[in-house]
Amino acid sequence: MDRIITAAIACFGERGIAGTSMQVIAREAGTSQALIVHHFGSKRSLADRCTAVVFSRADALVQADPERAVEAFAMRSADLRYVARIL
């Protein structure tokens, strides 16, 4: 499932949620669209999970070092692009 989430974050960050098909995510993750649907149910559910993962990572950075959290988050380019797209 981590491969799917990683691929989805990258794809959604590049193309937006509406502009990304489940087929594209499956190809990027090296899996099938059916497996993604099995695990997440829908693209919206997958996007919600991606949002939770990205914000959880950001929170972990803040907890670890509040003064450097923004700088550390900026180094996570896929996460940063994802957040920029969903906002």
PATI-238966 format. One record per residue: x, y, z negated of N, C-alpha, C in turn; residue number from 1; residue in three letters. Coordinates in nm, 3 decimals, decimal comma. Each point is the difference from the previous one (the first is absolute). Example, Ala and Ser with C-alpha at 12.3 -4.5 7.8 and 13.67 -1.06 7.14 Angstrom:
<nuses>
    n.east   n.north      n.up   ca.east   ca.north     ca.up    c.east   c.north      c.up    nr   rest
     1,319    -0,569    -0,780    -0,089      0,119     0,000     0,090     0,120     0,000     1    ALA
    -0,035     0,105     0,072     0,082      0,119    -0,006    -0,077     0,109    -0,073     2    SER
</nuses>
This chain:
<nuses>
    n.east   n.north      n.up   ca.east   ca.north     ca.up    c.east   c.north      c.up    nr   rest
     0,082    -0,120     0,000    -0,082      0,120     0,000     0,085     0,126     0,000     1    MET
     0,119    -0,008    -0,058     0,088      0,118    -0,001     0,036     0,044     0,141     2    ASP
     0,025    -0,097     0,089     0,032      0,036     0,139    -0,115     0,074     0,065     3    ARG
    -0,121    -0,043    -0,030    -0,118      0,064     0,059    -0,014     0,143    -0,052     4    ILE
     0,015     0,018    -0,129    -0,011      0,134    -0,060     0,110     0,091     0,052     5    ILE
     0,122    -0,051     0,007     0,111      0,080     0,052    -0,027     0,043     0,145     6    THR
    -0,044    -0,094     0,081    -0,030      0,032     0,140    -0,116     0,098     0,010     7    ALA
    -0,102    -0,020    -0,081    -0,116      0,090     0,004     0,037     0,142    -0,041     8    ALA
     0,079     0,014    -0,105     0,044      0,133    -0,043     0,075     0,070     0,113     9    ILE
     0,090    -0,072     0,064     0,076      0,059     0,111    -0,091     0,037     0,117    10    ALA
    -0,090    -0,090     0,038    -0,089      0,026     0,113    -0,099     0,112    -0,029    11    CYS
    -0,061    -0,004    -0,118    -0,094      0,106    -0,037     0,072     0,135    -0,008    12    PHE
     0,123    -0,001    -0,048     0,077      0,124    -0,009     0,032     0,059     0,136    13    GLY
     0,021    -0,087     0,097     0,034      0,047     0,135    -0,123     0,039     0,081    14    GLU
    -0,108    -0,078    -0,012    -0,115      0,017     0,089    -0,128     0,044    -0,070    15    ARG
     0,001     0,001    -0,132    -0,121      0,026    -0,076    -0,081    -0,128    -0,013    16    GLY
    -0,093     0,000    -0,091    -0,080     -0,120    -0,023    -0,092    -0,027     0,120    17    ILE
    -0,069     0,103     0,045    -0,092     -0,017     0,113     0,074    -0,040     0,128    18    ALA
     0,122     0,046     0,016     0,077     -0,027     0,121     0,080    -0,128    -0,002    19    GLY
    -0,014    -0,078    -0,105     0,076     -0,124    -0,013    -0,096    -0,118     0,000    20    THR
     0,024    -0,094     0,087    -0,085     -0,120     0,003     0,060    -0,108    -0,090    21    SER
    -0,086    -0,090    -0,041     0,046     -0,115    -0,079     0,096    -0,084     0,083    22    MET
    -0,021    -0,005     0,129     0,087     -0,076     0,088     0,142     0,057    -0,001    23    GLN
     0,013     0,131    -0,001     0,132      0,064    -0,005     0,068    -0,034    -0,133    24    VAL
    -0,074     0,008    -0,108     0,057     -0,033    -0,131     0,045    -0,146    -0,003    25    ILE
    -0,083    -0,089     0,053     0,034     -0,141     0,002     0,130    -0,023     0,079    26    ALA
     0,012     0,064     0,113     0,121     -0,014     0,081     0,122     0,050    -0,076    27    ARG
    -0,013     0,116    -0,063     0,112      0,058    -0,077     0,038    -0,087    -0,119    28    GLU
    -0,100    -0,065    -0,060     0,025     -0,084    -0,118     0,042    -0,141     0,038    29    ALA
    -0,010    -0,034     0,127     0,036     -0,134     0,043    -0,100    -0,105    -0,047    30    GLY
    -0,126     0,038     0,000    -0,106     -0,090    -0,046    -0,121     0,014     0,091    31    THR
    -0,110    -0,057    -0,040    -0,121      0,008     0,082    -0,100     0,098    -0,061    32    SER
    -0,085     0,051     0,086    -0,107      0,089    -0,046    -0,093    -0,076    -0,094    33    GLN
    -0,023    -0,126     0,029    -0,088     -0,082    -0,085     0,055    -0,011    -0,142    34    ALA
     0,130    -0,012    -0,014     0,059     -0,008    -0,134    -0,017     0,131    -0,075    35    LEU
     0,013     0,111     0,070    -0,021      0,131    -0,064    -0,144     0,011    -0,048    36    ILE
    -0,093    -0,038     0,084    -0,142      0,005    -0,038    -0,025    -0,094    -0,118    37    VAL
     0,063    -0,116     0,001    -0,016     -0,096    -0,110     0,044     0,063    -0,133    38    HIS
     0,114     0,068     0,000     0,054      0,058    -0,123    -0,068     0,130    -0,040    39    HIS
    -0,036     0,083     0,096    -0,048      0,135    -0,033    -0,145     0,027     0,039    40    PHE
    -0,057    -0,079     0,086    -0,139      0,016     0,037    -0,024     0,099     0,113    41    GLY
     0,059     0,117    -0,009    -0,022      0,102     0,102     0,120     0,095     0,003    42    SER
     0,004     0,079     0,106     0,107      0,099     0,011    -0,011     0,103    -0,112    43    LYS
    -0,123     0,038    -0,037    -0,020      0,097    -0,107     0,053    -0,055    -0,134    44    ARG
    -0,025    -0,127    -0,027     0,051     -0,062    -0,123     0,153    -0,006     0,001    45    SER
     0,056    -0,031     0,116     0,146     -0,001     0,013     0,056     0,140    -0,023    46    LEU
    -0,063     0,100     0,058     0,045      0,139    -0,020    -0,010     0,040    -0,146    47    ALA
    -0,106    -0,041    -0,066    -0,014      0,031    -0,143     0,112    -0,065    -0,081    48    ASP
     0,034    -0,123     0,035     0,110     -0,069    -0,069     0,132     0,070     0,027    49    ARG
     0,021     0,044     0,122     0,122      0,074     0,035     0,010     0,128    -0,082    50    CYS
    -0,110     0,071    -0,012    -0,002      0,123    -0,080     0,037    -0,031    -0,144    51    THR
    -0,056    -0,105    -0,055     0,032     -0,038    -0,138     0,148    -0,034    -0,015    52    ALA
     0,056    -0,071     0,096     0,142     -0,037    -0,005     0,088     0,124     0,008    53    VAL
    -0,028     0,088     0,094     0,083      0,120     0,017    -0,005     0,089    -0,124    54    VAL
    -0,120     0,021    -0,054    -0,010      0,084    -0,118     0,058    -0,067    -0,124    55    PHE
    -0,004    -0,131    -0,006     0,064     -0,072    -0,110     0,151     0,018     0,006    56    SER
     0,055    -0,008     0,120     0,145      0,023     0,017     0,037     0,142    -0,041    57    ARG
    -0,082     0,096     0,042     0,027      0,139    -0,035    -0,005     0,019    -0,151    58    ALA
    -0,099    -0,060    -0,064    -0,012      0,009    -0,145     0,121    -0,061    -0,069    59    ASP
     0,048    -0,111     0,051     0,119     -0,065    -0,058     0,122     0,093     0,010    60    ALA
     0,011     0,072     0,111     0,111      0,095     0,014    -0,011     0,113    -0,101    61    LEU
    -0,120     0,049    -0,022    -0,022      0,107    -0,098     0,033    -0,050    -0,140    62    VAL
    -0,042    -0,120    -0,032     0,026     -0,056    -0,132     0,149    -0,022    -0,022    63    GLN
     0,070    -0,041     0,104     0,144     -0,028    -0,012     0,083     0,126    -0,014    64    ALA
    -0,033     0,103     0,077     0,080      0,122    -0,001    -0,084     0,115     0,054    65    ASP
    -0,079     0,064    -0,086    -0,092      0,105     0,046     0,067     0,112     0,079    66    PRO
     0,121     0,035    -0,037     0,066      0,112     0,067     0,048    -0,034     0,140    67    GLU
     0,017    -0,125     0,030     0,048     -0,041     0,133    -0,104    -0,080     0,078    68    ARG
    -0,121    -0,005    -0,049    -0,103     -0,083     0,062    -0,033     0,044     0,142    69    ALA
    -0,011     0,128     0,023    -0,035      0,049     0,133     0,112    -0,034     0,099    70    VAL
     0,121     0,021    -0,041     0,115     -0,032     0,084     0,004    -0,151     0,030    71    GLU
    -0,023    -0,080    -0,100     0,001     -0,145     0,018    -0,114    -0,045     0,091    72    ALA
    -0,117     0,061    -0,017    -0,114     -0,037     0,084     0,025     0,039     0,145    73    PHE
     0,063     0,113     0,021     0,030      0,046     0,136     0,091    -0,098     0,073    74    ALA
     0,078    -0,078    -0,073     0,088     -0,099     0,062    -0,078    -0,124     0,045    75    MET
    -0,121    -0,014    -0,047    -0,087     -0,111     0,042    -0,082     0,049     0,119    76    ARG
     0,063     0,008     0,116    -0,062      0,068     0,115    -0,134    -0,059     0,042    77    SER
    -0,016    -0,131    -0,002    -0,130     -0,058     0,039    -0,109     0,041    -0,098    78    ALA
     0,032     0,000    -0,130    -0,097      0,042    -0,100    -0,035     0,147     0,017    79    ASP
     0,100     0,081     0,025    -0,022      0,144     0,019    -0,088     0,028     0,122    80    LEU
     0,027    -0,068     0,111    -0,083      0,017     0,120    -0,143    -0,047    -0,027    81    ARG
    -0,013    -0,109    -0,075    -0,134     -0,051    -0,033    -0,079     0,104    -0,079    82    TYR
     0,060     0,054    -0,103    -0,068      0,101    -0,082    -0,036     0,122     0,084    83    VAL
     0,091     0,044     0,084    -0,028      0,115     0,086    -0,119    -0,025     0,091    84    ALA
    -0,012    -0,121     0,051    -0,112     -0,034     0,088    -0,133    -0,007    -0,075    85    ARG
     0,000    -0,056    -0,120    -0,128     -0,017    -0,070    -0,048     0,129    -0,064    86    ILE
     0,090     0,093    -0,020    -0,042      0,129    -0,057    -0,055     0,086     0,111    87    LEU
</nuses>
